Each structure stands twice: as structure tokens, then as C-alpha cells.
């Protein structure tokens, strides 16, 4: 049965999608059976894995129209993808009318969970009904955090949402780990923020930090994860190290 990990932070631009695509691809390279579920209407993880986001409604059809999950999964050289599309943008409103609205994604993923070792959910950068579905479907959360002051403010909002979800909807939800992204070890601010985050999440911050890296920014425009675009760059080495660290905790 797959372990389901939601990659979540309500702040945008912190490297959620980059981490989702590149960690999934790095684990696939290690021989793991991976499904990336793109639950963000921007569908950047879908195109980052080389899947055309305009060909189907993907996960929207599964959660709103009851289509079988396996029918919309796309196989790529970097792992399987449950694609997103812009149709998902209105799903938060449509879900309000549906029974068990916060568990729709959980139900969709349970249909295919036995085929994979890990399922990663790329969440939208907000704390609304789509993200709530991801939090209810996940076993654990991986939280990417940028090395800057405002990142800390967002974390307390996220943790209050996580506590509320634990109380009433998903008592088993745990923090998988906190990942420092766009990290520059030469800047005092990055180092101070890293220390603060380690205090906030003792024992949960990955030893691997993802550096700022131009090649990481370029890879999505080619529809490839970093391991396929430039496997020798610093970004690729960092995600490879993260995958190994992740597997140590999840053998």
C-alpha cells in the first residue's frame, strides 16, 4: 500500500511543485513505484513531468465526475502522473455541494494505492478545500520552506490548519519533513531562518537543502525533471540526496 505524502505550503513560490516533480523522479530512478497527483489548478507539476495539461481534465474528472482513477493516469519515463487541468480551478466551489467533500481525493487515490510505493500530492498555494482534500488523503506532509523571514509567518498558519485536520478528519496526519529550498548558505538571513525552522520543527528538517539553481528553473520549460534535464547540476545532486534521505526514513 502506498504511503501518501502531500507537499504543502500555503505560500506560493517556495518550491512545492519543483520538489514534487524532482523528488518523485529521483525516487523513480531509485526503482520505486511512484504516482504524482497534481492537485493544483495551475497544473505545473503535470507539464513539469512532460504531460500535456490540455488533453484531459485529469484529476478533476475523478473527484467531480466519478471517473475511475486508473483511466486518467498517464505513464511517463519519470513516474506515473494523475494530471491536473484548469478545470480544477472551479472544483473547490463544486465540491461544496458534494457529500463527504473533504474526502473526495482520498477516495480517488485509494483505488490505485496498492500499485505504488509512494504517492506525492502537489497542493495549491492556499488553505482551501482542494488543500483540505490533500490533507485528509495524506499520511504525512512534506513542507518546503524558503530561507526568508515571511516563510516563518506562513508556517504557523499551516500548523493550525494541520491541528484542526488532525482533530476532526485525519488523526493520523504527521509531518514527514521540512525542506529548505532556494537556500543560499552565504547569506546570514538564510542561516538564521534555517536555525529558526529547526527550533520550530525539531528533528524534522532535512539535512539536504535545495540551493538556488538556474538549471532547476529551466527544466520545467523543457517538460523534464532535473535528473533528465541536467543530472550533473547542483539542483539534481540536491534532489538525489533528498531522495536518499527520504528513503532512509521510509525504507
N, C-alpha and C positions, 0 to 999 in steps of 0.2 A: 504494500500500500504506500502511495506517495506521501512524502512529507510536503505540506503546502506552506510556502513562505511568501508572505506579502511584502513587497518593497514599498515602503510608505513614508511620506513626509508631506505635510500639507503645504510646505513652502515649495514653490516651483524653482527650477534651475539648480537643484542641489545634486543632480547626477543620478536620479532614480532610474530613468529609462536606460541610461548608459550602463548602469550597474546591472540592471535586469538582463539586458541583451548580452553583455560581455561575461557576466558570471555564468549565465545559462550556457553560453557557447563554450566557455572554458571547462565547465563540468561535463558537457557533451564530449569534448575532446578526451576527457579522462575516462570515457566509457560509460558514463551514467545515462540513464534514460530520462530525458528532460522534456517538460512541456512548459512553454512560456505562454501565459494567459495575459493578453494585453487588454486591460480593463480601463484604459484611458482613451476618451473620445478623440484625442489628438492622433492616436494610432502611430506614434513614433517608434514604439518597440516593434510593431508589425513591419514597418518599412525598414527598420534597422536590421531585421533578420532577413531582408531580401524578399518580403512578401508584398504583393500589390494590395494596398488597402482599399482600392476602389472596386475590386472584383466581387466582394460579397459583404453582407452585413456582419458576418462572423459571429462574435460572442453576443451581439445584440439579438440575433435570431434565436440563439439558445435560451437566453434569460427571459426574453419578452414573448417570443412566438413558440417556445417549446420545441424547437428543432433539436434533434439528437446531437450531442456534443461532438461525437466522432465524425459526423458528416461535415463539420466545418473546420476540423483540424487540418492544418497544412504541414507537410513534412519538408524540412529544409536540410541542407548539409550541416547545419549548426544546432539542430534540435527541432522538435515539433512546436508549432505555433497555433494558438487559438486566437485568430486575428481580431482586431478592433476595426471600427469604421466610424465616420462622423455621425452615423445613425445613433450611436451610443450617447451622443450629447443630450438627446431628449429622453433617454431611458430613465434618468433619475425621477422625472415627473411621471412618466408612465408607470413606474414601479409602485408609486404611492397607492394606486388602486388595486394592486395585486395582493392576494393572501400570502403571508409569510415573506413579505417583500425583502426583508433583510437577509433571507437565506437562499435567494434565487441562484446566486453564483455557487454557493456550497453544493446545492442540488446538482447543478450543471457539471461541476468538477468531480463529484462522487461517481458519475457514470464512467469516468475513464481513469480514476485514481490508481486502480490496480495495475495499470500498464506502465507506470512511471516510477522512478526513484524520487524525483523532486518536481514539484510544480511551482513556478515562480509567477506571482501576480504583479504586474506593473499597475500601480494605482494612480488615479488622477491627483493633481496637486491641490486637494481640498479635503474637507472632512464632511462630505455629504453622503447621500445614500449609496452611491457607487463604492466609495471607500468603505462605508459601513458593511456592505456586502463582502468586500475583500477581508475585512477584519473578522467577520463571522465565519468565513470559509477557511481561514488560515489557521495553522497550528502555531506558527511563530511569525514575528515581524523582523525584517531587516531594515534598519533606519539609516539612510545615507545623510550625512551632515557636512555642510560646507564649513570650512575653517573661518567663520566670521561671526561677529557679535550677534547679529539678528538671528542666527541659526539657533542660539540657545533659547531665545524667547519662544520660538515655534515649538520647541521640544516639550515645554510644559503643557501647552495646549494639546499636543498629540497624546501625551501621557494621561491627561484627564479623560480624553476620549477612550483610550485603551482601558482605563479603570472602569469606565461606565460599561463598556462592552463586556468586560470580564464579569461584572456584577450580574448582568441580566441576560446576555446572549451567548457568550463563548468563554466559560470559566477557565478553560484550558489554555487560553492565549498567552504566549510567552514572548519575551524579546529574544530573538535569535542572536542579534549582534548589532552594533552601531559601527558604521563605516565612515571614516573621514575621507571626504572627496575634495578634489581641486586643492590638494594640500601643498603648501609651499613651506618646507622646513626652514627656509632662510628668513621667514617673516615672524617677528615676535608675536603678532596677533594670532597667527595660525597655531603657534605653540601654546599660547595662553588658552585659546579656545579648546584645543585638544586636552589640556590638563583639566579644564572645567568640565568637559564632557565625560572624562574618565571618573571625575568625582560624582557626577550625576548618574552614571551607569557603571558602577564598579564591577570589574570583571567581564564586562560585555563589549568593550571596544576592541575591534580587531587590531592586531599588531600591524597588519598591512594597511597602509594609507594610499589612496589613489592620487597620484600627482596631477597637476595641470599638465596637459599634453596635447599638442596640436593634432597629432595623428588620431587621438581619441575623438576629437571634434570633427575630423574629416571623414572618418569611417562610415557614419550613418548615410552620408550623401551618396555613397557607393553601394548602399544596401548590404553592408557586411559588418559583422562583429570585428573587433580589433585583431583577434587571433588570425582572421583570414585576410585582413587588410594590410597589417604590418606587424607580424608576430615578434619582431625584434625590438620594437619601440618600448619606451618606459611604461606606457599605459598597458600594453599587452603583458609585460612582465608582472606588473602590479596585479592585474586581474587573474593571471595564472597563479600567483602567490596566494591571492584571496581564495581561489577555488581550493587550493591545497589546505589552507587553514580551515575553510568551511567543512571539508571532508574529514579533517581530524576530529571536529566536533560531531560530525554526522557520518560515522564510518559505514 
